Amino acid sequence: MARIDFQNYADQAANGALFVDADLLFDLGMQAALGRGGAVDPVAAHMYFNLADRKGCERAAFHRQDMAGQMSKSEIATALRLAREWLTRH
């Protein structure tokens, strides 16, 4: 899964999370959805599209729904949990 590792830093200003915008999250979702850099990862794609949508990327909602159509309920639940955890940390 593509990741941005911010957990080694104490706050958003130090860890760079403030600079993660909707376009970057969308791009990470596309990379995971298309399998760039490895196998296709629908859970990561859904998570990143969800985060991008939350930050205002209008096209992310469509791609999140598209990914959800190809995923099991368990995979969707995992993606939603990971997105909530990411938001909690950042």
Rosetta constraint file for C-alpha pairs under 8 A:
AtomPair CA 1 CA 32 HARMONIC 6.89 0.50
AtomPair CA 1 CA 41 HARMONIC 6.28 0.50
AtomPair CA 1 CA 44 HARMONIC 5.90 0.50
AtomPair CA 2 CA 28 HARMONIC 6.82 0.50
AtomPair CA 2 CA 31 HARMONIC 7.89 0.50
AtomPair CA 2 CA 32 HARMONIC 6.62 0.50
AtomPair CA 2 CA 44 HARMONIC 6.98 0.50
AtomPair CA 6 CA 15 HARMONIC 5.33 0.50
AtomPair CA 6 CA 16 HARMONIC 7.28 0.50
AtomPair CA 6 CA 17 HARMONIC 7.00 0.50
AtomPair CA 7 CA 15 HARMONIC 7.63 0.50
AtomPair CA 7 CA 89 HARMONIC 7.43 0.50
AtomPair CA 8 CA 15 HARMONIC 7.51 0.50
AtomPair CA 9 CA 14 HARMONIC 6.10 0.50
AtomPair CA 9 CA 15 HARMONIC 5.05 0.50
AtomPair CA 10 CA 14 HARMONIC 6.73 0.50
AtomPair CA 10 CA 15 HARMONIC 7.08 0.50
AtomPair CA 11 CA 15 HARMONIC 6.06 0.50
AtomPair CA 11 CA 90 HARMONIC 7.92 0.50
AtomPair CA 12 CA 16 HARMONIC 5.86 0.50
AtomPair CA 12 CA 17 HARMONIC 5.09 0.50
AtomPair CA 12 CA 18 HARMONIC 5.89 0.50
AtomPair CA 12 CA 90 HARMONIC 6.25 0.50
AtomPair CA 13 CA 17 HARMONIC 6.99 0.50
AtomPair CA 13 CA 18 HARMONIC 6.40 0.50
AtomPair CA 16 CA 20 HARMONIC 7.16 0.50
AtomPair CA 17 CA 90 HARMONIC 6.21 0.50
AtomPair CA 20 CA 24 HARMONIC 6.24 0.50
AtomPair CA 20 CA 25 HARMONIC 7.04 0.50
AtomPair CA 21 CA 25 HARMONIC 6.45 0.50
AtomPair CA 21 CA 52 HARMONIC 7.50 0.50
AtomPair CA 21 CA 55 HARMONIC 6.97 0.50
AtomPair CA 22 CA 26 HARMONIC 6.01 0.50
AtomPair CA 22 CA 51 HARMONIC 7.39 0.50
AtomPair CA 22 CA 52 HARMONIC 4.38 0.50
AtomPair CA 22 CA 53 HARMONIC 7.09 0.50
AtomPair CA 22 CA 54 HARMONIC 7.96 0.50
AtomPair CA 22 CA 55 HARMONIC 5.20 0.50
AtomPair CA 22 CA 56 HARMONIC 6.31 0.50
AtomPair CA 22 CA 57 HARMONIC 5.49 0.50
AtomPair CA 23 CA 27 HARMONIC 6.10 0.50
AtomPair CA 23 CA 52 HARMONIC 6.89 0.50
AtomPair CA 23 CA 57 HARMONIC 6.84 0.50
AtomPair CA 24 CA 28 HARMONIC 6.26 0.50
AtomPair CA 24 CA 52 HARMONIC 7.88 0.50
AtomPair CA 25 CA 29 HARMONIC 6.22 0.50
AtomPair CA 25 CA 48 HARMONIC 5.35 0.50
AtomPair CA 25 CA 49 HARMONIC 6.76 0.50
AtomPair CA 25 CA 51 HARMONIC 6.65 0.50
AtomPair CA 25 CA 52 HARMONIC 5.12 0.50
AtomPair CA 26 CA 30 HARMONIC 6.27 0.50
AtomPair CA 26 CA 48 HARMONIC 6.25 0.50
AtomPair CA 26 CA 49 HARMONIC 5.60 0.50
AtomPair CA 26 CA 52 HARMONIC 5.38 0.50
AtomPair CA 26 CA 57 HARMONIC 7.43 0.50
AtomPair CA 26 CA 60 HARMONIC 6.34 0.50
AtomPair CA 27 CA 31 HARMONIC 6.20 0.50
AtomPair CA 28 CA 32 HARMONIC 6.24 0.50
AtomPair CA 28 CA 45 HARMONIC 7.20 0.50
AtomPair CA 28 CA 48 HARMONIC 6.35 0.50
AtomPair CA 29 CA 33 HARMONIC 6.01 0.50
AtomPair CA 29 CA 44 HARMONIC 6.72 0.50
AtomPair CA 29 CA 45 HARMONIC 4.09 0.50
AtomPair CA 29 CA 46 HARMONIC 6.79 0.50
AtomPair CA 29 CA 47 HARMONIC 7.41 0.50
AtomPair CA 29 CA 48 HARMONIC 4.78 0.50
AtomPair CA 29 CA 49 HARMONIC 5.41 0.50
AtomPair CA 30 CA 34 HARMONIC 5.97 0.50
AtomPair CA 30 CA 45 HARMONIC 6.55 0.50
AtomPair CA 31 CA 35 HARMONIC 5.89 0.50
AtomPair CA 31 CA 36 HARMONIC 5.02 0.50
AtomPair CA 31 CA 37 HARMONIC 7.51 0.50
AtomPair CA 31 CA 45 HARMONIC 7.56 0.50
AtomPair CA 32 CA 36 HARMONIC 6.43 0.50
AtomPair CA 32 CA 39 HARMONIC 7.80 0.50
AtomPair CA 32 CA 40 HARMONIC 5.59 0.50
AtomPair CA 32 CA 41 HARMONIC 5.06 0.50
AtomPair CA 32 CA 42 HARMONIC 6.68 0.50
AtomPair CA 32 CA 44 HARMONIC 6.09 0.50
AtomPair CA 32 CA 45 HARMONIC 4.94 0.50
AtomPair CA 33 CA 40 HARMONIC 5.48 0.50
AtomPair CA 33 CA 41 HARMONIC 5.95 0.50
AtomPair CA 33 CA 42 HARMONIC 5.77 0.50
AtomPair CA 33 CA 44 HARMONIC 7.85 0.50
AtomPair CA 33 CA 45 HARMONIC 5.16 0.50
AtomPair CA 33 CA 67 HARMONIC 7.72 0.50
AtomPair CA 34 CA 40 HARMONIC 5.70 0.50
AtomPair CA 35 CA 39 HARMONIC 4.61 0.50
AtomPair CA 35 CA 40 HARMONIC 3.76 0.50
AtomPair CA 35 CA 41 HARMONIC 6.63 0.50
AtomPair CA 36 CA 40 HARMONIC 7.40 0.50
AtomPair CA 41 CA 45 HARMONIC 6.18 0.50
AtomPair CA 42 CA 46 HARMONIC 5.98 0.50
AtomPair CA 42 CA 67 HARMONIC 6.34 0.50
AtomPair CA 42 CA 71 HARMONIC 7.09 0.50
AtomPair CA 42 CA 75 HARMONIC 7.99 0.50
AtomPair CA 43 CA 47 HARMONIC 6.16 0.50
AtomPair CA 43 CA 75 HARMONIC 6.00 0.50
AtomPair CA 43 CA 76 HARMONIC 6.76 0.50
AtomPair CA 43 CA 78 HARMONIC 6.95 0.50
AtomPair CA 43 CA 79 HARMONIC 4.98 0.50
AtomPair CA 44 CA 48 HARMONIC 6.10 0.50
AtomPair CA 44 CA 79 HARMONIC 6.55 0.50
AtomPair CA 45 CA 49 HARMONIC 6.04 0.50
AtomPair CA 45 CA 64 HARMONIC 7.48 0.50
AtomPair CA 45 CA 67 HARMONIC 7.34 0.50
AtomPair CA 46 CA 50 HARMONIC 5.97 0.50
AtomPair CA 46 CA 63 HARMONIC 7.86 0.50
AtomPair CA 46 CA 64 HARMONIC 5.15 0.50
AtomPair CA 46 CA 67 HARMONIC 6.13 0.50
AtomPair CA 46 CA 68 HARMONIC 7.03 0.50
AtomPair CA 46 CA 76 HARMONIC 7.53 0.50
AtomPair CA 46 CA 79 HARMONIC 6.04 0.50
AtomPair CA 46 CA 80 HARMONIC 7.94 0.50
AtomPair CA 47 CA 51 HARMONIC 6.28 0.50
AtomPair CA 47 CA 79 HARMONIC 4.90 0.50
AtomPair CA 47 CA 80 HARMONIC 6.28 0.50
AtomPair CA 47 CA 82 HARMONIC 6.62 0.50
AtomPair CA 47 CA 83 HARMONIC 5.27 0.50
AtomPair CA 48 CA 52 HARMONIC 6.00 0.50
AtomPair CA 48 CA 83 HARMONIC 7.41 0.50
AtomPair CA 49 CA 53 HARMONIC 5.99 0.50
AtomPair CA 49 CA 60 HARMONIC 4.98 0.50
AtomPair CA 49 CA 61 HARMONIC 6.68 0.50
AtomPair CA 49 CA 63 HARMONIC 6.71 0.50
AtomPair CA 49 CA 64 HARMONIC 5.31 0.50
AtomPair CA 50 CA 54 HARMONIC 6.24 0.50
AtomPair CA 50 CA 60 HARMONIC 6.94 0.50
AtomPair CA 50 CA 61 HARMONIC 6.91 0.50
AtomPair CA 50 CA 64 HARMONIC 6.32 0.50
AtomPair CA 50 CA 80 HARMONIC 7.90 0.50
AtomPair CA 50 CA 83 HARMONIC 7.10 0.50
AtomPair CA 51 CA 55 HARMONIC 6.34 0.50
AtomPair CA 51 CA 83 HARMONIC 6.52 0.50
AtomPair CA 52 CA 56 HARMONIC 6.42 0.50
AtomPair CA 52 CA 57 HARMONIC 5.42 0.50
AtomPair CA 52 CA 60 HARMONIC 6.03 0.50
AtomPair CA 53 CA 57 HARMONIC 4.80 0.50
AtomPair CA 53 CA 58 HARMONIC 6.24 0.50
AtomPair CA 53 CA 59 HARMONIC 7.56 0.50
AtomPair CA 53 CA 60 HARMONIC 5.12 0.50
AtomPair CA 53 CA 61 HARMONIC 5.66 0.50
AtomPair CA 57 CA 61 HARMONIC 7.77 0.50
AtomPair CA 59 CA 63 HARMONIC 6.80 0.50
AtomPair CA 60 CA 64 HARMONIC 6.05 0.50
AtomPair CA 61 CA 65 HARMONIC 6.22 0.50
AtomPair CA 62 CA 66 HARMONIC 6.21 0.50
AtomPair CA 63 CA 67 HARMONIC 6.13 0.50
AtomPair CA 64 CA 68 HARMONIC 6.13 0.50
AtomPair CA 65 CA 69 HARMONIC 6.31 0.50
AtomPair CA 66 CA 70 HARMONIC 7.01 0.50
AtomPair CA 67 CA 71 HARMONIC 6.51 0.50
AtomPair CA 68 CA 72 HARMONIC 7.70 0.50
AtomPair CA 68 CA 76 HARMONIC 6.53 0.50
AtomPair CA 71 CA 75 HARMONIC 5.94 0.50
AtomPair CA 71 CA 76 HARMONIC 6.43 0.50
AtomPair CA 72 CA 76 HARMONIC 6.33 0.50
AtomPair CA 73 CA 77 HARMONIC 6.11 0.50
AtomPair CA 74 CA 78 HARMONIC 6.20 0.50
AtomPair CA 75 CA 79 HARMONIC 6.20 0.50
AtomPair CA 76 CA 80 HARMONIC 6.17 0.50
AtomPair CA 77 CA 81 HARMONIC 6.11 0.50
AtomPair CA 78 CA 82 HARMONIC 6.13 0.50
AtomPair CA 79 CA 83 HARMONIC 6.20 0.50
AtomPair CA 80 CA 84 HARMONIC 6.23 0.50
AtomPair CA 81 CA 85 HARMONIC 6.18 0.50
AtomPair CA 82 CA 86 HARMONIC 6.12 0.50
AtomPair CA 83 CA 87 HARMONIC 6.23 0.50
AtomPair CA 84 CA 88 HARMONIC 6.12 0.50
AtomPair CA 85 CA 89 HARMONIC 6.26 0.50
AtomPair CA 86 CA 90 HARMONIC 6.10 0.50
